[in-house]
Amino acid sequence: MSSEETILSVTDLSLELRTENGYVPLLQDLSFRMEKGKVLALVGESGCGKSVCSMALTKLLPKDLFRFTGGEVLFESRNLLTLASKELESIRGRNISYVFQEPFSSLDPLQKIGDQMTEGFLIHSMGSRKEGEEKAEYLLSSVGITDVKLRMNSYPHQLSGGILQRVSIAAALMCDPKLLIADEPTSALDVTVQAQLVELLLKLKDTFGLSVLFISHDFGLVSHIADRICVLYAGRIAEIGSTDSVIEMPSHPYTRDLLNSLPSRFAATGTFRTIEGRVPPPGSYPKGCHYQNRCSSAFDRCESSKPNLLVAGSPDHYSACYLLSNQGETE
């Protein structure tokens, strides 16, 4: 693939967390890329490192708790990890925007919606206040909000969770970002609103030419929105590939276990399967494969060394599992 088609390239990203006993590995050797105009989903259980990874990309994590120990994050050929704070501030919110899980937490309860939406627009010198207000009204309409002027003059507590999440998405688009990072943006909402917001994100992606990093624990949800899926487990990539290949031909036991635990599989088979055990916390990662203690297929080699990403039988599909017979190139 040519570099012109890649908007974000992450190579060997490693991050440590400070604890009472010193620093411990948190993210280990993460490598993935994002294509322009496409959706990449980061999938995994809570505690796998999805949100930490998303914030690490633009160094949003507290410096006193986290430190990078390797890797690079290239956004349009610039390594974000080596940029000065002011350079990063000019990219955050401008070229790269975030939509977080809980809009009640991400929005200021003491500021009106209109003021919050125009703030970033003015900070990044995108235009006058009047132009910002006009753009905010346009974007609120674009995300399906009615009575726009009333909403602009409302405070967050006066709006429902579904409307607030639409506001958050509109606010994230105020500065015409190229990359939108959506961190479980629908998990706090009911199923009907979830479906509406997923359709909205897809529409906005096409309308505004966005690339989207979509973070979720829900395989069923991402199967409808993502072009590619990256399965994360305990700070390492377990599997990555096109959505069709990962869902139809999962190669990592963790991916298969996640898929088998979907309610839709229960409806089809009449048997509900769960994954025994829990994701190991940082500081307790196994020496070998991080999934070994929960994997029914684990053998001796899984306990002694960490598997690298190997070709999983189809182009651009990789899995970090010793069960693979095809020993290909790493991602």
C-alpha positions as CSV (number, residue, x, y, z in Angstrom):
1,M,0.0,0.0,0.0
2,S,1.3,3.4,-0.8
3,S,2.0,6.0,1.9
4,E,-0.4,8.4,0.3
5,E,-3.3,6.2,1.2
6,T,-2.2,5.9,4.9
7,I,-3.3,8.6,7.3
8,L,-2.0,7.0,10.5
9,S,0.8,4.4,11.0
10,V,1.6,3.0,14.4
11,T,4.8,1.0,14.7
12,D,6.0,-1.0,17.8
13,L,4.1,1.4,20.2
14,S,5.1,0.5,23.8
15,L,3.9,2.2,27.0
16,E,4.4,1.7,30.7
17,L,2.3,2.5,33.7
18,R,3.8,3.8,37.0
19,T,2.7,1.8,40.0
20,E,3.8,1.6,43.7
21,N,6.4,-1.0,42.6
22,G,7.8,0.9,39.7
23,Y,6.8,1.0,36.0
24,V,5.1,-2.0,34.4
25,P,4.3,-2.8,30.7
26,L,0.9,-1.6,29.6
27,L,1.0,-1.5,25.8
28,Q,3.5,-3.8,24.1
29,D,4.7,-3.4,20.5
30,L,1.4,-2.3,18.9
31,S,1.6,-1.9,15.1
32,F,-1.3,-1.0,12.9
33,R,-2.2,1.5,10.2
34,M,-5.3,3.4,9.1
35,E,-6.3,4.1,5.6
36,K,-7.8,7.5,4.5
37,G,-11.6,7.4,4.5
38,K,-11.8,4.0,6.3
39,V,-12.9,2.8,9.7
40,L,-10.6,0.7,11.9
41,A,-12.2,-0.8,15.0
42,L,-10.2,-1.6,18.1
43,V,-12.0,-4.4,19.9
44,G,-11.5,-6.2,23.2
45,E,-12.8,-6.6,26.7
46,S,-12.6,-3.8,29.3
47,G,-9.0,-3.6,30.6
48,C,-7.4,-4.6,27.3
49,G,-5.9,-1.2,26.7
50,K,-8.2,0.2,23.9
51,S,-8.9,3.6,25.4
52,V,-5.3,4.0,26.7
53,C,-4.1,3.2,23.2
54,S,-6.4,5.9,21.7
55,M,-5.2,8.6,24.1
56,A,-1.5,7.5,23.7
57,L,-1.7,8.3,20.0
58,T,-1.7,12.1,20.7
59,K,0.0,11.9,24.1
60,L,-3.2,12.8,26.1
61,L,-2.1,10.6,29.0
62,P,-0.7,12.1,32.2
63,K,3.1,12.2,32.0
64,D,3.5,11.4,35.7
65,L,1.7,8.0,35.3
66,F,2.7,6.9,31.8
67,R,5.9,6.8,29.8
68,F,6.6,5.7,26.3
69,T,9.3,3.1,25.9
70,G,9.4,2.6,22.2
71,G,7.7,3.0,18.8
72,E,6.4,5.8,16.7
73,V,3.0,7.2,15.7
74,L,3.1,8.8,12.2
75,F,0.2,11.0,11.3
76,E,0.6,12.3,7.8
77,S,4.3,11.4,8.0
78,R,4.9,13.3,11.3
79,N,5.8,11.4,14.4
80,L,3.4,12.6,17.1
81,L,5.4,11.2,19.9
82,T,8.4,13.5,19.2
83,L,6.4,16.7,18.6
84,A,6.6,19.6,21.1
85,S,3.5,20.3,23.2
86,K,2.4,23.3,21.1
87,E,2.7,21.4,17.9
88,L,0.5,18.6,19.4
89,E,-2.0,21.1,20.6
90,S,-2.4,22.4,17.1
91,I,-3.2,18.9,15.9
92,R,-5.5,17.8,18.7
93,G,-9.1,19.0,17.9
94,R,-8.0,20.4,14.6
95,N,-6.7,17.4,12.6
96,I,-7.5,14.7,15.1
97,S,-10.7,14.9,17.2
98,Y,-12.1,12.7,19.9
99,V,-15.7,11.6,20.8
100,F,-15.7,10.0,24.2
101,Q,-18.0,7.4,25.8
102,E,-19.8,9.6,28.3
103,P,-20.9,13.0,27.0
104,F,-22.0,14.1,30.5
105,S,-18.3,13.9,31.5
106,S,-16.7,15.3,28.3
107,L,-18.9,18.4,28.2
108,D,-18.7,21.3,30.6
109,P,-21.9,21.4,32.7
110,L,-21.4,25.2,33.3
111,Q,-21.1,26.2,29.6
112,K,-23.9,26.4,27.0
113,I,-23.7,24.0,24.1
114,G,-23.0,26.8,21.6
115,D,-20.1,28.2,23.5
116,Q,-18.5,24.8,23.9
117,M,-18.8,24.0,20.2
118,T,-17.3,27.3,19.1
119,E,-14.4,27.2,21.6
120,G,-12.1,24.9,19.6
121,F,-13.1,26.7,16.4
122,L,-11.8,30.0,17.8
123,I,-8.8,28.5,19.5
124,H,-7.6,27.1,16.2
125,S,-8.3,30.3,14.4
126,M,-10.8,28.8,12.0
127,G,-12.9,31.9,11.7
128,S,-14.9,34.5,13.6
129,R,-17.4,33.8,16.4
130,K,-20.3,34.4,14.0
131,E,-18.8,31.9,11.5
132,G,-18.3,29.5,14.4
133,E,-21.9,29.8,15.5
134,E,-23.1,29.3,11.9
135,K,-21.0,26.2,11.5
136,A,-22.1,24.9,14.9
137,E,-25.8,25.2,13.8
138,Y,-25.1,23.5,10.5
139,L,-23.3,20.6,12.2
140,L,-26.0,20.2,14.8
141,S,-28.5,20.0,11.9
142,S,-26.2,17.5,10.2
143,V,-26.3,15.1,13.1
144,G,-30.1,15.2,13.2
145,I,-30.7,17.7,16.0
146,T,-33.8,19.9,15.7
147,D,-34.5,23.2,17.3
148,V,-30.9,24.1,16.8
149,K,-30.9,27.6,18.2
150,L,-32.6,26.3,21.4
151,R,-30.0,23.5,21.7
152,M,-27.2,26.1,21.2
153,N,-28.5,28.0,24.2
154,S,-29.0,24.9,26.4
155,Y,-26.8,23.5,29.1
156,P,-25.8,19.8,29.0
157,H,-28.1,18.8,31.9
158,Q,-31.1,20.0,29.9
159,L,-30.5,17.4,27.1
160,S,-30.8,13.7,26.9
161,G,-27.8,11.3,26.6
162,G,-28.6,10.6,23.0
163,I,-28.8,14.2,22.0
164,L,-25.6,15.0,24.0
165,Q,-23.7,12.4,22.1
166,R,-24.8,13.9,18.8
167,V,-23.7,17.2,20.1
168,S,-20.3,15.7,21.0
169,I,-20.0,14.3,17.4
170,A,-20.9,17.7,15.9
171,A,-18.4,19.4,18.2
172,A,-15.7,17.0,17.1
173,L,-16.2,18.1,13.5
174,M,-16.0,21.8,14.1
175,C,-12.4,22.1,12.9
176,D,-12.7,19.8,9.9
177,P,-10.6,16.9,11.3
178,K,-9.1,14.3,9.1
179,L,-9.2,11.6,11.8
180,L,-12.0,11.0,14.3
181,I,-11.3,8.8,17.3
182,A,-14.6,7.5,18.8
183,D,-14.0,5.8,22.1
184,E,-17.1,3.6,22.8
185,P,-19.4,6.5,21.8
186,T,-22.6,4.4,22.0
187,S,-22.0,2.1,24.9
188,A,-23.9,4.3,27.4
189,L,-27.0,4.5,25.2
190,D,-29.9,2.2,24.5
191,V,-29.9,-0.2,21.5
192,T,-32.1,1.9,19.3
193,V,-30.1,5.1,19.8
194,Q,-26.9,3.1,19.3
195,A,-28.1,2.0,15.9
196,Q,-29.0,5.5,15.0
197,L,-25.6,6.9,16.0
198,V,-23.7,4.1,14.1
199,E,-25.6,5.0,10.9
200,L,-24.9,8.7,11.6
201,L,-21.2,8.1,11.9
202,L,-21.1,6.2,8.7
203,K,-23.0,9.0,6.9
204,L,-20.7,11.7,8.4
205,K,-17.6,9.6,7.4
206,D,-18.7,9.7,3.8
207,T,-19.9,13.3,3.9
208,F,-16.8,14.8,5.4
209,G,-14.2,12.3,4.2
210,L,-13.3,11.2,7.7
211,S,-11.0,8.4,8.8
212,V,-12.4,6.8,12.0
213,L,-10.8,4.9,14.8
214,F,-13.8,3.2,16.5
215,I,-13.2,1.7,19.9
216,S,-15.7,-0.9,21.2
217,H,-16.1,-4.2,23.1
218,D,-19.0,-5.1,20.9
219,F,-18.1,-7.3,17.9
220,G,-21.7,-7.2,16.6
221,L,-21.6,-3.4,16.5
222,V,-18.2,-3.0,14.8
223,S,-19.1,-5.6,12.1
224,H,-21.5,-3.1,10.7
225,I,-19.2,-0.1,10.7
226,A,-15.6,-1.2,10.4
227,D,-13.5,-1.9,7.3
228,R,-10.8,-3.5,9.4
229,I,-10.7,-4.9,12.9
230,C,-7.8,-4.9,15.4
231,V,-8.4,-7.3,18.4
232,L,-6.5,-6.1,21.4
233,Y,-5.9,-8.3,24.5
234,A,-3.9,-7.3,27.6
235,G,-1.9,-4.6,25.8
236,R,-1.0,-6.7,22.7
237,I,-2.6,-7.2,19.3
238,A,-4.1,-10.7,19.1
239,E,-5.5,-10.4,15.6
240,I,-5.9,-7.8,12.8
241,G,-7.4,-7.9,9.4
242,S,-10.4,-7.0,7.2
243,T,-13.7,-7.2,9.0
244,D,-14.9,-10.0,6.8
245,S,-11.8,-12.1,7.3
246,V,-11.6,-11.6,11.1
247,I,-15.3,-12.4,11.6
248,E,-15.6,-15.2,9.1
249,M,-12.1,-16.8,9.6
250,P,-10.9,-15.8,13.1
251,S,-7.4,-17.2,13.7
252,H,-6.8,-16.3,17.3
253,P,-8.5,-18.3,20.1
254,Y,-9.4,-15.0,21.8
255,T,-11.2,-13.7,18.7
256,R,-13.1,-17.0,18.4
257,D,-14.1,-16.9,22.0
258,L,-15.3,-13.3,21.7
259,L,-17.4,-14.2,18.6
260,N,-18.8,-17.3,20.3
261,S,-20.0,-15.2,23.2
262,L,-22.1,-13.0,21.1
263,P,-25.9,-13.1,21.7
264,S,-26.4,-13.8,18.0
265,R,-24.4,-17.0,18.3
266,F,-26.6,-18.0,21.2
267,A,-29.7,-17.4,19.1
268,A,-28.3,-19.6,16.3
269,T,-27.0,-22.5,18.5
270,G,-29.0,-22.3,21.6
271,T,-25.8,-22.4,23.7
272,F,-24.4,-19.4,25.4
273,R,-20.6,-19.5,25.8
274,T,-18.6,-17.3,28.2
275,I,-14.9,-16.7,28.5
276,E,-13.6,-18.0,31.8
277,G,-11.3,-15.8,33.9
278,R,-10.4,-12.1,33.5
279,V,-8.0,-9.9,31.6
280,P,-4.7,-9.8,33.6
281,P,-3.9,-6.4,34.9
282,P,-0.6,-4.6,34.0
283,G,2.2,-6.0,36.1
284,S,0.6,-9.5,35.9
285,Y,1.0,-10.1,32.2
286,P,2.2,-13.7,31.5
287,K,5.7,-14.3,30.3
288,G,4.4,-15.9,27.1
289,C,1.1,-15.3,25.3
290,H,-1.1,-13.0,27.3
291,Y,-4.1,-15.2,26.6
292,Q,-2.6,-18.5,27.7
293,N,-4.3,-18.7,31.1
294,R,-7.8,-18.5,29.5
295,C,-7.1,-20.4,26.2
296,S,-8.3,-24.0,25.9
297,S,-5.7,-24.5,23.1
298,A,-2.6,-23.3,24.9
299,F,0.5,-25.6,25.0
300,D,4.0,-25.4,26.4
301,R,5.4,-22.8,23.8
302,C,2.6,-20.4,24.7
303,E,3.9,-20.2,28.2
304,S,7.5,-19.5,27.4
305,S,7.5,-16.8,24.7
306,K,5.2,-14.2,23.1
307,P,4.0,-15.0,19.6
308,N,4.5,-12.3,16.9
309,L,1.8,-11.4,14.3
310,L,1.8,-14.0,11.6
311,V,0.0,-14.2,8.3
312,A,-3.4,-15.9,9.0
313,G,-4.2,-17.4,5.6
314,S,-5.4,-14.4,3.6
315,P,-3.8,-11.1,2.5
316,D,-3.5,-8.4,5.2
317,H,-4.8,-10.7,7.9
318,Y,-2.5,-11.4,10.9
319,S,-2.8,-13.3,14.1
320,A,-0.4,-13.6,17.1
321,C,-0.8,-17.3,17.7
322,Y,1.5,-20.3,17.6
323,L,-1.3,-22.5,16.3
324,L,-0.9,-21.0,12.9
325,S,0.7,-23.3,10.4
326,N,1.4,-20.4,8.0
327,Q,4.5,-18.6,9.3
328,G,4.3,-15.3,7.4
329,E,5.6,-11.8,7.7
330,T,4.6,-9.6,10.6
331,E,2.2,-6.7,10.1
